[in-house]
Amino acid sequence: MDFLLDPNLWIAFAMLTALEIVLGIDNIIFISILVGRLPAHMRDRARRLGLGFAMASRLLLLFSLSWVMGLTQDLFSVAGKGFSGRDLVLLAGGLFLLYKASSEIFVEVEARDEHAPPATDTALAKSAGAKLFWATIGQIAVIDIVFSLDSVITAVGMVNQLGVMVAAVVASVGVMLLAAKPIGEFVDNHPSVKVLALAFLVMVGMALTAEAFDQDIPKGYIYAAMAFSLAVEALNIRARAKRLAQTQAPD
């Protein structure tokens, strides 16, 4: 137990946990967007399952480090560009994110009414709700694998102690679990913020696709751009609330 008194271990744990939380922002946003399509009574369960898959995929990858690191070796080459298993996963995940985020933006901006759930009898509604629930969980599970691979490879580069990595993953997912519901509700209650979040996922999808071709786009740039956009939108929300309060105030 003496290793628990090592300050370097706690510093590594804190840094890795913070990094895992930052890398999990896009995961939370993706889950929040998909869960927002579900009936209200299914959303909490979907969030828990989605983040549970995120933690499970990260832990499974951590416990198979030799296989994960082997994914960085080239499998084949096209026009002089080598593609590894990691590249293929990032490419598939990036294209999936681009498709999903773009289609959700279209639904949000152009076809919201067309995609509203139809009025049906209770039995059909339950059946449709169950299908949508598991389809949502399936999509979350797929993208969890992509985000987890990136997260685990980053963790391996920072820390060489498996116990620290596992503890950091569990702690970060715990924080994400607490943050997922308020973030999801805020995004769902503000359509303009939802479109911004989807635009953020488009940028993440582009970054993943570029990374598959060895074109590294630092995520810090993406997060900074998104933070600035959210700050501007927060001012817009405040301004709209003030105008609404003024128009509703009695003369």
N, C-alpha and C positions, 0 to 999 in steps of 0.2 A: 504493500500500500504506500510505500515511500514515494513511488512515482507520482502520486497525487499531489505531493508537496512541491513538485518541480514547477517553478513559475513559467518556464518555457513551454511546458505542456499546456498550461491554461491560456497563455498568449496565443499559441497555435490554435487551440480550440475556439477562442473568441474570434480570431481573424477568419477562420474557416467557416464558423457559424454565420458571421456577418456576410461573408462572400456568398454562402449558400442561400441566404435570405434574398440578397440582391439578385442572384441568378434565378431565384424562384419567382421574381415579380412577373415575368412574362407568363410563367406557369399559372399563377393566380389569376391574371387577367384573362387568359384563355379559358380557364375553368369558369370564371364569373360570367363570361359572355355566353358560353354554352348552357350553363345552368339557368341563366335568365330565360331561356326558351321553355323551361319545364314548368309544370304547375307548381304553385307556391309550396304545397305540402311535400313535394319531392326534392326541393332544392337543397335543404340541409343534408339529407342523406347522400345526394349526388356529390356535394362538396366534400363530405367526409370520405366517400369512396374514391373520389378523384385524387385527393391528397394522400389517401392510403396507398393507392397505386403508385403515386409519385415516390413515397418513402420506400415502398417495397422494391420498386425498380432500381432506386439508388442503392439500396442495401444489397440487392442481388448482384449488381454490377461491382460493388465494392468487394464482395466475397469471391469474385471471379476476376481479380485484377490482372492476372496473367493473360486471360482471354481478352480483356478490355484493351490492354496495351498492345496485344497482337493485332487489334483492329487498325492500328496505325500503319501496318505494313501493306504495301501496294499489292493488289490482287491482279490488276491488269492495267494496260495503258491504252489511251486513245489520243492520237495525234501528239504523242510525246508527253501527255499528261497522265501520270499514274493515279489510279483510284484505289483507295483502301476501303475496308469495311466501314470505317468511321465516315469517310467521305460520302459513301452511298447512303448511310443513315441520315447524315446531315442534309444531303440533297433531297431525299424523299421527304424528310420532315419540313424542310424549307418550302418545297413545292406544295405540300399539304397545307401549311400555314398560309401561304399566298392564296391558294384556292379558297380555303375556309374563310379567311378574313375578308377577302374580296366579295365572296358571296354574301356574307353577313352584312357588309356595308351596303350592298345592293338591296338586301331585304329591308335594312333600317332606313335607307334614304328613298328608295323607289317603290318598294313592293310590300310595305309593312302590313297593309290590310289584307293583301292576297295570302300572306303566310300566317294570318291569325288563325287560331284553332277553331275549327267549325263547331257549330252547335249540334250535338248528337245526344243520343240517349246515354244513360249512365254506363251500361255495359260496354258500348263501343268507345266511350270516352276513356274508361279504365284501360281497355285494350290498347288504344292509341297512346295513352299516357305511358303505359309499360314499355311499349316499343320505342317510344321517343327517349325514355329514361335509359334503356340499355344501349341504344344507339349513341346517346350522349356519353355514357360511360366508356363505350368502345373508342370513341374519338379521343376522349381524355387520356385513356390508357396508351393509345398510339403516340400522342405527342409527349406524354410523360417519358417515354423511352428516349425520345430525341433529346429532351431537355436534361434528362438524367445522365445520358452519355456525356454531354458537354460538361455537366456539373462534376461528374466523377473524375474525368480526365483532368479538370482544373484542380480538384482536390488532391489528386495524386501528385501533381506538380508542386503543391505547397507543403504537404505533410507526408511523412513516411510511416506514420503509426496508424494501423488499421483501427484501433480502439478510438482514437481521437476523431478519425473520419466518421465512424459510425455514430459517435455521440453528437458530432456537429450536425449530421444529417437529421437525426431524430429531433434535436433541439430546433433546427431551422424549420422542419415540417410542423412542429408544434406551434411556432410563431405564425407560420403561414395559415394554419388551421384557425387560429384566433382572428387573423386579419381577413380571411377570405369572405366571411359573411358581410361585415360592414363595407368592405370594398365592393363586393357584388351588389349590395343594395344601393350604394351610392351611384355606381355605374348604371344600374337599371333605372334609377329614378331621374337620371340626367341624360337624355338622348344624345346631346352634343358631346358629353364626356365619353359615352359609349362609342361614338364614331371615332373619337380621338384614340380610344383604347384599341379599336380595330385597326386604325392606321398604324399604331405602335406595333401590332402583331404583323402587319404587312412589312414593316421595316425589319422586324426580327426574322421573318421568313426570307427576306432578301439577303440579310446578313448570313443566315445559315446556308443559303444556296451559294453565296459568294465564297464562304469558307470551304465548301466542298471543292471549289476550284482553286484553293490555296490563296484566295484574296481575303485577307483578314481585315474586318471592319470592327474596330474596338467597340464593345458594347457601351462603354462609357459615353461615347458620342450619341448613341441612340437614346440612352437614359437621360442625358442632358437635354437633348431636343424635346423629349417627351415631358420632362419636368418643366421646361420653359412653356410648352404648349398648355400644360395643365394649370400653370400659374396664371397665364393669360385667361384661360377659360374660367378659373375661379373668380377673377375680377369681373368677367362677363356675367357669371351667375349672381354675384353680389349686386351688380348694377341692375340686372333684371328684377331681382327681388326688391330693390329699393323703388324702382319705377312702379312695380305692381302694388307695393304698399302705398305709394303716393296716389295712385289712381283709385284705390279702394278706400282711402281715408275720407271721412265725411267732410263736406265743405264747411 
